[in-house]
Each structure stands twice: as structure tokens, then as C-alpha cells.
């Protein structure tokens, strides 16, 4: 399985930094500057893990997450923001985000989150294949 992720953030410096970080880790990395651009990419990309800034102009990260989950309920979505508070955390879970990370990032935690996401997807795939073989 290709370890492909999509980084969606309106901050070009952060997109570039995260892209380089995960390319060095061996991931296939795609970037989008908005929710609208990310949705357009989903028609041609096979992405399973998404890092999404939930406070962007235009389509919010909340709306993008909802649309990703409608298309692919197994996708793993991680919210990123410097503005997390309790009400938002509840809203993130209700929207369908699988996890969140607050800016400024603990980059080791972010790496661990992404690695764990792909490990979870691999387990789900193995379970699905095992169940369909029975």
C-alpha cells in the first residue's frame, strides 16, 4: 500500500515544510492550499491520510473533512490548528476528524500520528482481506 498523504493548509510555508518533512520520511506527499483544491485532487489521487488546517478561508477544514468522509469513510483525517479549545474539540470529533494536533507542532508527535495512521490502515486492510477470504 502506498503511504500517500495530503496536506491542506492555507499557509504556504507550513505546507512546504511539512511536505519536505514527510518526503524525507518516505511518504508520497501532496499539498493543497484550500479545501476546494483538495477536493479537486481527490478525483485523481488515492490518498488515505489527510492533515487539514480546520481554519482556512473558503471551505473550512470541517466541511472538507465531512466531504472526505462521505467519499471514503476509512480515510484518516487529522486536524491542525493553533486555535483549539474544548468546544472545537467536540466539533472536530462530531465532524469526523480522527485526531488533532495543535500548532506550534510537536513534530515527533506529528510523525508518530501519521505513522500510526498508516499502521491502522494496514491493520484494517489485513482484517478486511481475512474476513473476505472466509
VOROVEX-549911 format. One record per residue: residue in one letter; residue number from 1; y, x negated, z negated of N, C-alpha, C in turn. Coordinates in steps of 0.2 Angstrom, whole numbers, padded with zeros to 4 digits, m for minus. Layout:
BEGIN
@residuo A&num NUM&ny Y&nx X&nz Z&cay Y&cax X&caz Z&cy Y&cx X&cz Z
...
% end
This chain:
BEGIN
@residuo X&num 1&ny m0006&nx m0004&nz 0000&cay 0000&cax 0000&caz 0000&cy 0006&cx m0004&cz 0000
@residuo X&num 2&ny 0011&nx m0003&nz 0004&cay 0017&cax m0007&caz 0005&cy 0021&cx m0005&cz m0001
@residuo X&num 3&ny 0024&nx m0010&nz m0004&cay 0029&cax m0009&caz m0010&cy 0036&cx m0009&cz m0007
@residuo X&num 4&ny 0038&nx m0003&nz m0005&cay 0044&cax m0001&caz m0002&cy 0048&cx 0003&cz m0007
@residuo X&num 5&ny 0055&nx 0001&nz m0008&cay 0059&cax 0005&caz m0012&cy 0066&cx 0005&cz m0008
@residuo X&num 6&ny 0069&nx 0011&nz m0010&cay 0076&cax 0012&caz m0008&cy 0081&cx 0012&cz m0013
@residuo X&num 7&ny 0086&nx 0008&nz m0013&cay 0091&cax 0008&caz m0017&cy 0097&cx 0012&cz m0015
@residuo X&num 8&ny 0100&nx 0017&nz m0019&cay 0105&cax 0021&caz m0016&cy 0111&cx 0020&cz m0022
@residuo X&num 9&ny 0116&nx 0017&nz m0019&cay 0122&cax 0016&caz m0024&cy 0128&cx 0015&cz m0019
@residuo X&num 10&ny 0134&nx 0018&nz m0022&cay 0140&cax 0018&caz m0018&cy 0143&cx 0011&cz m0019
@residuo X&num 11&ny 0141&nx 0007&nz m0023&cay 0144&cax 0000&caz m0025&cy 0140&cx m0005&cz m0020
@residuo X&num 12&ny 0143&nx m0007&nz m0015&cay 0140&cax m0012&caz m0010&cy 0138&cx m0019&cz m0014
@residuo X&num 13&ny 0142&nx m0021&nz m0018&cay 0140&cax m0027&caz m0022&cy 0133&cx m0026&cz m0026
@residuo X&num 14&ny 0133&nx m0021&nz m0029&cay 0127&cax m0019&caz m0033&cy 0121&cx m0018&cz m0028
@residuo X&num 15&ny 0122&nx m0015&nz m0023&cay 0116&cax m0014&caz m0018&cy 0114&cx m0021&cz m0015
@residuo X&num 16&ny 0119&nx m0025&nz m0013&cay 0117&cax m0031&caz m0011&cy 0113&cx m0036&cz m0016
@residuo X&num 17&ny 0116&nx m0036&nz m0022&cay 0112&cax m0039&caz m0027&cy 0105&cx m0037&cz m0029
@residuo X&num 18&ny 0104&nx m0030&nz m0030&cay 0098&cax m0028&caz m0031&cy 0093&cx m0029&cz m0025
@residuo X&num 19&ny 0096&nx m0028&nz m0019&cay 0092&cax m0030&caz m0013&cy 0089&cx m0037&cz m0013
@residuo X&num 20&ny 0093&nx m0041&nz m0014&cay 0091&cax m0048&caz m0015&cy 0086&cx m0050&cz m0020
@residuo X&num 21&ny 0087&nx m0047&nz m0026&cay 0083&cax m0047&caz m0032&cy 0076&cx m0045&cz m0030
@residuo X&num 22&ny 0075&nx m0039&nz m0027&cay 0069&cax m0036&caz m0026&cy 0065&cx m0039&cz m0020
@residuo X&num 23&ny 0069&nx m0042&nz m0015&cay 0066&cax m0045&caz m0009&cy 0063&cx m0052&cz m0012
@residuo X&num 24&ny 0066&nx m0055&nz m0017&cay 0063&cax m0061&caz m0020&cy 0057&cx m0059&cz m0024
@residuo X&num 25&ny 0056&nx m0053&nz m0026&cay 0050&cax m0051&caz m0030&cy 0045&cx m0049&cz m0025
@residuo X&num 26&ny 0046&nx m0049&nz m0018&cay 0041&cax m0047&caz m0013&cy 0041&cx m0040&cz m0011
@residuo X&num 27&ny 0046&nx m0036&nz m0013&cay 0046&cax m0029&caz m0011&cy 0049&cx m0028&cz m0004
@residuo X&num 28&ny 0048&nx m0023&nz m0001&cay 0051&cax m0021&caz 0005&cy 0057&cx m0017&cz 0003
@residuo X&num 29&ny 0063&nx m0019&nz 0004&cay 0069&cax m0016&caz 0001&cy 0073&cx m0012&cz 0007
@residuo X&num 30&ny 0075&nx m0006&nz 0006&cay 0080&cax m0003&caz 0010&cy 0086&cx m0001&cz 0005
@residuo X&num 31&ny 0092&nx 0000&nz 0008&cay 0098&cax 0002&caz 0005&cy 0102&cx 0007&cz 0008
@residuo X&num 32&ny 0105&nx 0011&nz 0004&cay 0109&cax 0017&caz 0007&cy 0115&cx 0017&cz 0002
@residuo X&num 33&ny 0121&nx 0019&nz 0006&cay 0127&cax 0019&caz 0002&cy 0129&cx 0026&cz m0001
@residuo X&num 34&ny 0125&nx 0031&nz 0001&cay 0126&cax 0038&caz m0001&cy 0119&cx 0042&cz m0001
@residuo X&num 35&ny 0120&nx 0048&nz m0004&cay 0114&cax 0052&caz m0004&cy 0112&cx 0054&cz 0003
@residuo X&num 36&ny 0118&nx 0056&nz 0007&cay 0117&cax 0058&caz 0014&cy 0113&cx 0053&cz 0018
@residuo X&num 37&ny 0115&nx 0047&nz 0017&cay 0112&cax 0041&caz 0021&cy 0105&cx 0040&cz 0019
@residuo X&num 38&ny 0104&nx 0041&nz 0013&cay 0097&cax 0040&caz 0010&cy 0092&cx 0046&cz 0013
@residuo X&num 39&ny 0095&nx 0052&nz 0013&cay 0091&cax 0057&caz 0016&cy 0089&cx 0056&cz 0023
@residuo X&num 40&ny 0094&nx 0054&nz 0027&cay 0093&cax 0052&caz 0034&cy 0087&cx 0047&cz 0035
@residuo X&num 41&ny 0087&nx 0042&nz 0030&cay 0082&cax 0037&caz 0031&cy 0075&cx 0039&cz 0029
@residuo X&num 42&ny 0075&nx 0045&nz 0026&cay 0068&cax 0047&caz 0024&cy 0064&cx 0050&cz 0029
@residuo X&num 43&ny 0067&nx 0051&nz 0035&cay 0064&cax 0054&caz 0041&cy 0060&cx 0048&cz 0044
@residuo X&num 44&ny 0062&nx 0042&nz 0043&cay 0059&cax 0036&caz 0047&cy 0056&cx 0031&cz 0042
@residuo X&num 45&ny 0057&nx 0032&nz 0035&cay 0054&cax 0027&caz 0031&cy 0049&cx 0030&cz 0026
@residuo X&num 46&ny 0044&nx 0026&nz 0025&cay 0039&cax 0028&caz 0020&cy 0040&cx 0024&cz 0013
@residuo X&num 47&ny 0045&nx 0028&nz 0009&cay 0047&cax 0025&caz 0003&cy 0044&cx 0029&cz m0003
@residuo X&num 48&ny 0042&nx 0026&nz m0008&cay 0039&cax 0029&caz m0014&cy 0043&cx 0029&cz m0020
@residuo X&num 49&ny 0047&nx 0023&nz m0021&cay 0051&cax 0022&caz m0027&cy 0058&cx 0022&cz m0025
@residuo X&num 50&ny 0062&nx 0025&nz m0029&cay 0069&cax 0026&caz m0027&cy 0074&cx 0024&cz m0033
@residuo X&num 51&ny 0079&nx 0019&nz m0032&cay 0083&cax 0018&caz m0038&cy 0090&cx 0021&cz m0035
@residuo X&num 52&ny 0092&nx 0026&nz m0039&cay 0098&cax 0030&caz m0037&cy 0103&cx 0031&cz m0042
@residuo X&num 53&ny 0109&nx 0029&nz m0040&cay 0115&cax 0030&caz m0044&cy 0117&cx 0037&cz m0044
@residuo X&num 54&ny 0117&nx 0040&nz m0050&cay 0117&cax 0048&caz m0050&cy 0124&cx 0050&cz m0050
@residuo X&num 55&ny 0129&nx 0045&nz m0050&cay 0136&cax 0047&caz m0050&cy 0139&cx 0044&cz m0044
@residuo X&num 56&ny 0138&nx 0047&nz m0038&cay 0141&cax 0045&caz m0032&cy 0146&cx 0050&cz m0029
@residuo X&num 57&ny 0150&nx 0048&nz m0024&cay 0154&cax 0053&caz m0021&cy 0150&cx 0057&cz m0016
@residuo X&num 58&ny 0152&nx 0063&nz m0014&cay 0147&cax 0067&caz m0009&cy 0141&cx 0069&cz m0013
@residuo X&num 59&ny 0136&nx 0069&nz m0010&cay 0129&cax 0071&caz m0013&cy 0128&cx 0067&cz m0019
@residuo X&num 60&ny 0127&nx 0070&nz m0025&cay 0126&cax 0067&caz m0031&cy 0119&cx 0064&cz m0031
@residuo X&num 61&ny 0117&nx 0060&nz m0036&cay 0111&cax 0057&caz m0037&cy 0106&cx 0063&cz m0039
@residuo X&num 62&ny 0109&nx 0068&nz m0043&cay 0105&cax 0074&caz m0045&cy 0102&cx 0077&cz m0039
@residuo X&num 63&ny 0106&nx 0079&nz m0034&cay 0104&cax 0083&caz m0028&cy 0100&cx 0079&cz m0024
@residuo X&num 64&ny 0101&nx 0072&nz m0023&cay 0096&cax 0068&caz m0019&cy 0090&cx 0068&cz m0022
@residuo X&num 65&ny 0089&nx 0067&nz m0029&cay 0083&cax 0067&caz m0032&cy 0079&cx 0074&cz m0031
@residuo X&num 66&ny 0082&nx 0079&nz m0032&cay 0079&cax 0086&caz m0030&cy 0076&cx 0086&cz m0023
@residuo X&num 67&ny 0080&nx 0084&nz m0018&cay 0078&cax 0084&caz m0011&cy 0072&cx 0079&cz m0010
@residuo X&num 68&ny 0072&nx 0073&nz m0013&cay 0067&cax 0068&caz m0013&cy 0060&cx 0072&cz m0015
@residuo X&num 69&ny 0061&nx 0075&nz m0021&cay 0055&cax 0078&caz m0025&cy 0052&cx 0084&cz m0021
@residuo X&num 70&ny 0057&nx 0087&nz m0017&cay 0055&cax 0093&caz m0013&cy 0050&cx 0090&cz m0007
@residuo X&num 71&ny 0052&nx 0085&nz m0004&cay 0049&cax 0082&caz 0001&cy 0042&cx 0078&cz m0001
@residuo X&num 72&ny 0043&nx 0075&nz m0007&cay 0037&cax 0071&caz m0009&cy 0037&cx 0071&cz m0017
@residuo X&num 73&ny 0034&nx 0076&nz m0020&cay 0033&cax 0076&caz m0027&cy 0031&cx 0070&cz m0031
@residuo X&num 74&ny 0027&nx 0066&nz m0027&cay 0024&cax 0060&caz m0030&cy 0029&cx 0054&cz m0030
@residuo X&num 75&ny 0034&nx 0055&nz m0027&cay 0039&cax 0049&caz m0027&cy 0042&cx 0048&cz m0034
@residuo X&num 76&ny 0043&nx 0042&nz m0035&cay 0046&cax 0040&caz m0042&cy 0053&cx 0038&cz m0041
@residuo X&num 77&ny 0057&nx 0042&nz m0045&cay 0064&cax 0041&caz m0045&cy 0067&cx 0039&cz m0051
@residuo X&num 78&ny 0071&nx 0033&nz m0051&cay 0074&cax 0030&caz m0057&cy 0082&cx 0031&cz m0056
@residuo X&num 79&ny 0085&nx 0034&nz m0061&cay 0092&cax 0035&caz m0061&cy 0095&cx 0029&cz m0064
@residuo X&num 80&ny 0101&nx 0027&nz m0061&cay 0105&cax 0021&caz m0063&cy 0112&cx 0024&cz m0064
@residuo X&num 81&ny 0115&nx 0022&nz m0070&cay 0122&cax 0024&caz m0071&cy 0125&cx 0020&cz m0077
@residuo X&num 82&ny 0131&nx 0020&nz m0077&cay 0135&cax 0017&caz m0083&cy 0138&cx 0022&cz m0088
@residuo X&num 83&ny 0136&nx 0029&nz m0086&cay 0139&cax 0034&caz m0090&cy 0133&cx 0039&cz m0093
@residuo X&num 84&ny 0128&nx 0036&nz m0096&cay 0123&cax 0040&caz m0098&cy 0125&cx 0043&cz m0105
@residuo X&num 85&ny 0123&nx 0049&nz m0107&cay 0124&cax 0052&caz m0113&cy 0118&cx 0057&cz m0114
@residuo X&num 86&ny 0117&nx 0060&nz m0120&cay 0112&cax 0064&caz m0121&cy 0111&cx 0070&cz m0116
@residuo X&num 87&ny 0117&nx 0074&nz m0115&cay 0116&cax 0079&caz m0111&cy 0114&cx 0077&cz m0104
@residuo X&num 88&ny 0117&nx 0071&nz m0101&cay 0115&cax 0069&caz m0095&cy 0107&cx 0067&cz m0095
@residuo X&num 89&ny 0105&nx 0064&nz m0100&cay 0098&cax 0063&caz m0100&cy 0093&cx 0069&cz m0100
@residuo X&num 90&ny 0095&nx 0074&nz m0103&cay 0091&cax 0080&caz m0102&cy 0092&cx 0083&cz m0095
@residuo X&num 91&ny 0098&nx 0083&nz m0092&cay 0099&cax 0085&caz m0085&cy 0095&cx 0080&cz m0080
@residuo X&num 92&ny 0094&nx 0074&nz m0082&cay 0090&cax 0069&caz m0077&cy 0083&cx 0071&cz m0077
@residuo X&num 93&ny 0080&nx 0073&nz m0083&cay 0073&cax 0075&caz m0083&cy 0072&cx 0081&cz m0080
@residuo X&num 94&ny 0077&nx 0086&nz m0081&cay 0076&cax 0093&caz m0078&cy 0076&cx 0092&cz m0070
@residuo X&num 95&ny 0080&nx 0088&nz m0068&cay 0081&cax 0087&caz m0061&cy 0075&cx 0084&cz m0058
@residuo X&num 96&ny 0071&nx 0080&nz m0061&cay 0065&cax 0077&caz m0059&cy 0065&cx 0069&cz m0059
@residuo X&num 97&ny 0070&nx 0066&nz m0062&cay 0070&cax 0059&caz m0062&cy 0064&cx 0057&cz m0067
@residuo X&num 98&ny 0061&nx 0051&nz m0065&cay 0055&cax 0049&caz m0069&cy 0058&cx 0044&cz m0074
@residuo X&num 99&ny 0063&nx 0041&nz m0073&cay 0066&cax 0036&caz m0078&cy 0073&cx 0035&cz m0077
@residuo X&num 100&ny 0076&nx 0031&nz m0081&cay 0083&cax 0029&caz m0080&cy 0085&cx 0023&cz m0083
@residuo X&num 101&ny 0090&nx 0020&nz m0081&cay 0092&cax 0013&caz m0083&cy 0100&cx 0013&cz m0083
@residuo X&num 102&ny 0103&nx 0011&nz m0089&cay 0110&cax 0011&caz m0090&cy 0113&cx 0004&cz m0087
@residuo X&num 103&ny 0119&nx 0005&nz m0084&cay 0122&cax m0001&caz m0082&cy 0127&cx m0003&cz m0088
@residuo X&num 104&ny 0128&nx m0009&nz m0089&cay 0125&cax m0015&caz m0085&cy 0118&cx m0016&cz m0087
@residuo X&num 105&ny 0114&nx m0018&nz m0082&cay 0107&cax m0018&caz m0082&cy 0104&cx m0024&cz m0086
@residuo X&num 106&ny 0098&nx m0022&nz m0089&cay 0094&cax m0027&caz m0092&cy 0089&cx m0028&cz m0086
@residuo X&num 107&ny 0090&nx m0034&nz m0082&cay 0086&cax m0035&caz m0076&cy 0079&cx m0036&cz m0077
@residuo X&num 108&ny 0077&nx m0038&nz m0083&cay 0070&cax m0039&caz m0084&cy 0067&cx m0032&cz m0085
@residuo X&num 109&ny 0071&nx m0027&nz m0088&cay 0068&cax m0020&caz m0089&cy 0068&cx m0017&cz m0082
@residuo X&num 110&ny 0073&nx m0018&nz m0078&cay 0073&cax m0015&caz m0071&cy 0067&cx m0017&cz m0067
@residuo X&num 111&ny 0066&nx m0024&nz m0067&cay 0060&cax m0027&caz m0064&cy 0053&cx m0023&cz m0067
@residuo X&num 112&ny 0053&nx m0023&nz m0073&cay 0047&cax m0020&caz m0076&cy 0046&cx m0013&cz m0074
@residuo X&num 113&ny 0052&nx m0009&nz m0074&cay 0051&cax m0002&caz m0072&cy 0049&cx m0001&cz m0065
@residuo X&num 114&ny 0051&nx m0005&nz m0060&cay 0049&cax m0005&caz m0053&cy 0042&cx m0007&cz m0053
@residuo X&num 115&ny 0040&nx m0012&nz m0056&cay 0033&cax m0015&caz m0056&cy 0029&cx m0009&cz m0058
@residuo X&num 116&ny 0030&nx m0006&nz m0064&cay 0026&cax m0001&caz m0067&cy 0026&cx 0005&cz m0063
@residuo X&num 117&ny 0031&nx 0007&nz m0059&cay 0031&cax 0012&caz m0054&cy 0026&cx 0011&cz m0049
@residuo X&num 118&ny 0026&nx 0005&nz m0046&cay 0021&cax 0004&caz m0041&cy 0014&cx 0004&cz m0044
@residuo X&num 119&ny 0013&nx 0001&nz m0050&cay 0006&cax 0002&caz m0053&cy 0004&cx 0009&cz m0054
@residuo X&num 120&ny 0009&nx 0013&nz m0056&cay 0007&cax 0020&caz m0057&cy 0005&cx 0023&cz m0050
@residuo X&num 121&ny 0009&nx 0022&nz m0045&cay 0007&cax 0025&caz m0039&cy 0000&cx 0022&cz m0036
@residuo X&num 122&ny m0002&nx 0016&nz m0038&cay m0008&cax 0014&caz m0036&cy m0014&cx 0017&cz m0040
@residuo X&num 123&ny m0013&nx 0018&nz m0046&cay m0017&cax 0022&caz m0050&cy m0018&cx 0029&cz m0048
@residuo X&num 124&ny m0013&nx 0032&nz m0046&cay m0013&cax 0039&caz m0043&cy m0017&cx 0039&cz m0037
@residuo X&num 125&ny m0016&nx 0034&nz m0033&cay m0019&cax 0034&caz m0026&cy m0027&cx 0033&cz m0027
@residuo X&num 126&ny m0029&nx 0028&nz m0032&cay m0036&cax 0027&caz m0033&cy m0039&cx 0034&cz m0036
@residuo X&num 127&ny m0036&nx 0037&nz m0040&cay m0038&cax 0043&caz m0043&cy m0039&cx 0049&cz m0038
@residuo X&num 128&ny m0034&nx 0049&nz m0033&cay m0035&cax 0054&caz m0028&cy m0040&cx 0052&cz m0023
@residuo X&num 129&ny m0041&nx 0046&nz m0021&cay m0047&cax 0044&caz m0017&cy m0054&cx 0046&cz m0020
@residuo X&num 130&ny m0054&nx 0044&nz m0027&cay m0060&cax 0045&caz m0030&cy m0062&cx 0053&cz m0031
@residuo X&num 131&ny m0057&nx 0057&nz m0032&cay m0058&cax 0064&caz m0033&cy m0060&cx 0067&cz m0026
@residuo X&num 132&ny m0057&nx 0064&nz m0020&cay m0058&cax 0067&caz m0014&cy m0065&cx 0065&cz m0011
@residuo X&num 133&ny m0068&nx 0059&nz m0014&cay m0075&cax 0057&caz m0012&cy m0080&cx 0061&cz m0015
@residuo X&num 134&ny m0078&nx 0065&nz m0021&cay m0084&cax 0068&caz m0025&cy m0085&cx 0075&cz m0022
% end
